[in-house]
Amino acid sequence: MPGIIVPVRRAVPVLALMVAGVMLGACSGGDFGRTRADFRNDDMHKWIGQEATASVGVPPSQFQLTDNERQLRDLAYPLIEAPHSRPAWKSVFGDYQPSASPWRQKVAFDRTAYGRALIDEPHRSHSSRYAQLIDDVRDDITRFEPFFGSAIRVLDLDRKRQASMRYMSDISPREKGDAVARMEENSLIVQWVQISLQQRVASYRWALERLVLQAPDPMAADADRLIGELASQTANPPVVARPVIGQPLTTRG
């Protein structure tokens, strides 16, 4: 009998851990940082365009997203969400959530938020803070070209869509309104990313300045170089999005 009791007692902690794991999985954002399955779908980032248009009073388009438009939104999300400065294990609860557009009057950009989170978070050494900053800036640089490559394709197709509307004899007011709203939406998304990149550069610079002040390190030179590279790309984007109504969309040659 004692031989039976011992394994049962040992099994209790294991069972408790299994139950706790199931409960964490149910209330978290997903498995070990992955977005929860019920959040994942082809149009999971469709809200970006809807938020952009709603924030400036433009009616939403009822058109379905094209593959290119869907990709634009997917690539925009990592650039408009707040940059993270915390260990990966803290993402186990998931933090995917819609963000307010920069045109919301109540939204106030705080360029110190990223740096304060980076510095206040317990680290084994100040070098890990520099490494995290460098990784975050490098990630944005890596995302820059794919996003703007997608933006060029979408805005170019929108120009063609706008031109073709002049030759359509039986286009209804509703169809025309949905087309214009979608073009405006696409343009606003690109503008949103452009604004977000400017804010990220400001946040990274503030964080680096405070790191240098509190814990000088040769790694600061690498961080400064990468921030300068991101700032240069942000100041000279390959495409400039302007509102469809009143001004044409332009692409830099």
WOZIHU-V864254 format. One record per backbone hydrogen bond with DSSP energy under -0.5 kcal/mol. NH is the residue of the N-H (numbers start at 0). CO is the residue of the C=O. Records with the same first field share a line. If there is no record, write none. Layout:
# WOZIHU-V864254
NH = CO  CO
This chain:
# WOZIHU-V864254
3 = 0
4 = 0
5 = 1
6 = 2
7 = 3
8 = 4
9 = 5
10 = 6
11 = 7
12 = 8
13 = 9
14 = 10
15 = 11
16 = 12
17 = 13
18 = 14
19 = 15
20 = 16
21 = 17
22 = 18
23 = 19
24 = 20
25 = 21
26 = 22
27 = 23
29 = 91
31 = 29
32 = 29  91
33 = 30
35 = 28
38 = 35
39 = 35
40 = 38
43 = 40
45 = 42
47 = 44
48 = 45
49 = 45
50 = 46
51 = 47
52 = 48
53 = 49
54 = 50
55 = 51  52
56 = 53
57 = 52
69 = 65
70 = 66
71 = 67
72 = 68
73 = 69
74 = 70
75 = 71
76 = 72
77 = 73
78 = 75
79 = 75  76
80 = 76
89 = 86
90 = 87
91 = 88
92 = 89
93 = 90
103 = 100
106 = 103
107 = 105
108 = 106
110 = 108
112 = 109
115 = 111
116 = 112
117 = 113
118 = 114
119 = 115
120 = 116
127 = 124
128 = 124
129 = 125
130 = 126
131 = 127
132 = 128
133 = 129
134 = 130
135 = 131
136 = 132
137 = 133
138 = 134
139 = 135
140 = 136
141 = 137
142 = 138
143 = 139
144 = 140
145 = 141
146 = 142
147 = 143
148 = 144
149 = 145
150 = 146
151 = 147
152 = 148
153 = 149
154 = 150
155 = 151
156 = 152
157 = 153
158 = 154
159 = 155
160 = 156
161 = 157
162 = 158
163 = 159
164 = 160
165 = 162
166 = 163
167 = 164
168 = 166
175 = 171
176 = 172
177 = 173
178 = 174
179 = 175
180 = 176
181 = 177
182 = 178
183 = 179
184 = 180
185 = 181
186 = 182
187 = 183
188 = 184
189 = 185
190 = 186
191 = 187
192 = 188
193 = 189
194 = 190
195 = 191
196 = 192
197 = 193
198 = 194
199 = 195
200 = 196
201 = 197
202 = 198
203 = 199
204 = 200
205 = 201
206 = 202
207 = 203
208 = 204
209 = 205
210 = 206
211 = 207
212 = 208
213 = 209
214 = 210
219 = 216
220 = 217
221 = 217
222 = 218
223 = 219
224 = 220
225 = 221
226 = 222
227 = 223
228 = 224
229 = 225
230 = 226
231 = 227
232 = 228
233 = 229
234 = 230
235 = 231
236 = 233
239 = 249
240 = 238
245 = 243
246 = 242
249 = 239
251 = 237
